[in-house]
Amino acid sequence: MAFFRGPNIVTGGLVYYIDAASPRSYPGSGTSVTSLVGSATSTMYNGVGFQSGIAYGTWRFDGVNDYIKTTDVLVSSPTSLTIGVWFKRNGNVGNYQAALHCSEDTSIGNSAYWIGLQASTYNIVGTIGANTDTVGGWAAGNTLYPAVIDVWYNVISTWDGSQVKTYVNGVLKKTYAFSTYTNLTTPTRIGASGDGNGYVMNADIAHVFVAQNYSYSASEVLQNYNALKSRFGL
């Protein structure tokens, strides 16, 4: 398995960081996924695939019931937050899709944070605090920027204590007001919500991170994108 060695990404605040191109995060077999920071471990369920020849390594989700779940509570009483995912849509799914999801149930509306796709339109959504006081709920983070099949996207959402900003491939696409984060003591899932029972993703996902008490600046978001874009052919 190849290992991508590119420029440095931003590491401030990281509490969870998994990358399919790193053998330390995933050795290429088995169901255990290890965070490259901290102690969080995750498990692959229902046959999540691994593609060693795509972008130096990706996890493949079939759009039926595949997901990765961490049993750790990753975020607790943050004053700021940044979340990010690299994904490539592989095909159509009739409902919403969750690339990264923390919720008290399968619902997007009850999400503490969510990166994924809107139903039907496949618009990219990055939201923090849909379970709290966000005007418009999850839709506040709808970028109105559709994900095209077989194209890689880097989606990063940041919260600085007063605003959430969502970027696609280093470019700011949506900003909305948000002030008070309500904790959830529920797992974070990748590729689906609710243990594969909702909002499944038909996609390759290669890189996921969560940074607590750290809000990436626009230049840091762009640094992350530029550091990895060549891996994804961009």
C-alpha positions in Angstrom: 0.0 0.0 0.0 1.4 3.4 -1.0 1.6 6.2 1.6 1.0 9.8 0.6 3.6 12.2 1.9 2.6 15.7 1.0 3.0 19.2 2.6 1.9 19.7 6.2 -1.7 20.1 7.1 -3.0 22.2 10.0 -2.9 20.2 13.2 -4.2 22.7 15.8 -6.9 21.3 18.0 -7.1 17.9 16.4 -8.9 15.3 18.5 -9.7 12.9 15.7 -7.9 12.4 12.4 -8.1 9.3 10.2 -6.6 8.8 6.8 -6.9 5.7 4.6 -3.5 6.5 3.0 -1.7 6.1 6.4 -0.9 2.5 7.5 -0.9 3.8 11.0 -4.5 4.8 10.6 -5.6 1.7 8.5 -3.2 -1.1 7.6 -5.3 -2.2 4.6 -7.2 -5.1 6.2 -9.4 -5.8 9.1 -12.1 -3.5 10.6 -10.2 -1.3 13.1 -9.4 2.3 12.2 -7.0 4.3 14.5 -6.9 8.0 14.9 -3.5 9.5 14.1 -4.0 11.8 17.1 -5.4 11.1 20.6 -6.7 7.6 21.5 -9.9 7.3 19.6 -10.5 4.1 17.8 -13.2 3.3 15.2 -14.7 0.2 13.7 -15.8 -0.5 10.1 -19.2 -2.2 9.8 -21.0 -4.2 7.1 -18.2 -4.6 4.7 -16.7 -1.1 4.2 -14.3 -1.5 1.3 -10.7 -0.4 1.0 -9.3 0.9 -2.3 -5.5 1.0 -2.2 -5.1 2.1 -5.8 -7.3 5.3 -5.5 -5.8 8.5 -4.1 -3.2 6.4 -2.2 -6.0 4.7 -0.2 -9.7 5.3 0.4 -12.6 3.7 2.2 -15.5 2.7 -0.1 -19.1 2.9 1.2 -21.7 1.1 -0.9 -24.8 3.3 -0.3 -26.6 0.4 1.4 -25.5 0.0 5.0 -21.7 0.6 5.3 -20.3 2.9 8.0 -17.4 3.6 10.3 -18.2 4.4 14.0 -16.1 5.6 16.9 -17.3 4.7 20.3 -15.5 7.8 21.8 -17.3 11.1 22.4 -15.1 13.3 20.3 -16.4 16.7 21.2 -17.4 18.1 24.6 -18.3 21.7 25.5 -16.2 23.3 22.7 -15.7 27.0 22.4 -14.9 26.6 18.7 -14.8 23.6 16.3 -13.6 22.6 12.9 -14.6 19.5 11.0 -13.4 18.2 7.6 -13.8 15.4 5.0 -12.3 14.5 1.6 -14.9 12.5 -0.4 -15.8 11.4 -3.9 -19.4 10.6 -4.8 -19.7 7.3 -6.7 -23.4 7.2 -7.5 -26.9 8.2 -6.7 -28.7 7.6 -3.4 -32.3 8.6 -3.0 -32.0 10.3 0.4 -29.6 12.5 2.3 -26.1 11.3 2.7 -23.8 11.5 5.7 -20.0 11.7 5.2 -19.4 12.8 8.8 -22.3 12.7 11.3 -22.8 13.2 15.1 -26.4 13.1 16.1 -28.7 11.7 18.8 -30.5 9.6 16.2 -30.5 9.1 12.4 -31.8 12.6 11.8 -29.8 15.4 10.1 -32.0 17.9 12.0 -30.6 16.6 15.3 -26.9 16.8 14.3 -24.3 18.4 16.4 -22.2 18.4 13.3 -22.7 17.0 9.8 -21.0 17.0 6.4 -22.8 15.4 3.6 -25.2 15.8 0.7 -28.7 17.1 0.4 -31.3 14.6 -1.0 -32.0 14.8 -4.8 -29.9 17.9 -5.5 -26.6 16.4 -4.1 -25.8 19.8 -2.8 -22.8 19.8 -0.4 -23.8 20.6 3.2 -21.5 21.4 6.1 -23.3 22.2 9.4 -22.4 22.7 13.0 -25.2 23.0 15.7 -28.3 21.9 13.8 -29.4 20.4 17.1 -29.2 23.7 18.9 -30.3 27.3 18.0 -29.3 27.5 14.3 -31.9 29.4 12.3 -32.8 27.1 9.5 -31.4 24.0 11.2 -29.2 21.9 9.0 -30.2 23.8 5.9 -28.2 26.8 7.2 -25.1 25.0 6.0 -26.4 24.1 2.5 -23.7 25.5 0.1 -26.0 25.0 -2.9 -22.9 23.6 -4.5 -23.7 20.1 -6.0 -21.3 17.2 -5.8 -20.6 15.6 -9.2 -20.0 11.9 -9.5 -16.3 10.9 -9.6 -15.0 14.3 -8.5 -13.2 14.7 -5.2 -14.3 17.4 -2.7 -12.7 18.8 0.4 -15.3 20.1 2.7 -14.4 22.0 5.9 -16.8 23.6 8.3 -15.5 26.0 11.1 -17.2 27.5 14.1 -15.5 30.4 15.9 -18.1 30.8 18.7 -20.4 33.1 16.7 -20.4 32.0 13.1 -20.1 28.8 11.1 -18.4 28.9 7.8 -18.3 26.1 5.2 -15.7 25.8 2.6 -15.5 23.6 -0.5 -12.1 23.0 -2.0 -10.7 25.9 -0.1 -13.4 28.4 -1.1 -15.9 29.9 1.3 -19.4 28.8 0.2 -21.7 29.5 3.2 -21.7 31.5 6.4 -24.4 31.6 9.2 -24.7 32.7 12.8 -24.4 30.2 15.6 -23.6 30.9 19.3 -24.3 28.0 21.7 -23.1 24.4 21.2 -25.2 21.7 22.8 -23.3 18.6 23.6 -24.3 15.1 22.4 -22.8 12.0 24.1 -23.3 10.0 21.0 -20.8 8.3 18.6 -19.5 10.0 15.4 -20.2 8.0 12.3 -18.7 8.2 8.8 -20.5 7.1 5.7 -23.9 6.8 7.3 -26.1 7.9 10.2 -27.7 5.7 12.9 -25.5 2.6 12.5 -26.2 2.3 8.8 -29.9 2.7 9.1 -30.0 6.2 7.6 -28.4 8.6 5.2 -26.0 6.1 3.7 -23.1 7.4 1.5 -22.4 6.0 -1.9 -18.8 7.3 -2.0 -15.1 7.0 -1.4 -14.0 8.8 1.8 -10.3 9.2 2.4 -9.6 11.7 5.1 -11.7 12.8 8.1 -10.8 15.1 11.0 -12.4 16.9 14.0 -10.6 19.8 15.8 -12.0 21.0 19.1 -11.5 24.5 20.5 -9.9 25.5 17.2 -11.5 27.4 14.4 -9.5 27.3 11.2 -8.9 30.6 9.4 -9.5 31.0 5.7 -5.8 30.7 5.1 -5.6 27.5 7.2 -8.5 25.9 5.3 -6.7 26.7 2.0 -3.5 25.3 3.4 -5.2 22.0 4.1 -6.7 21.9 0.7 -3.4 22.8 -1.1 -1.5 20.2 1.0 -3.6 17.3 -0.2 -5.2 18.3 -3.5 -2.5 16.6 -5.7 -3.3 13.3 -4.0 -6.8 13.6 -5.4 -5.9 14.8 -8.8 -6.9 18.4 -8.3 
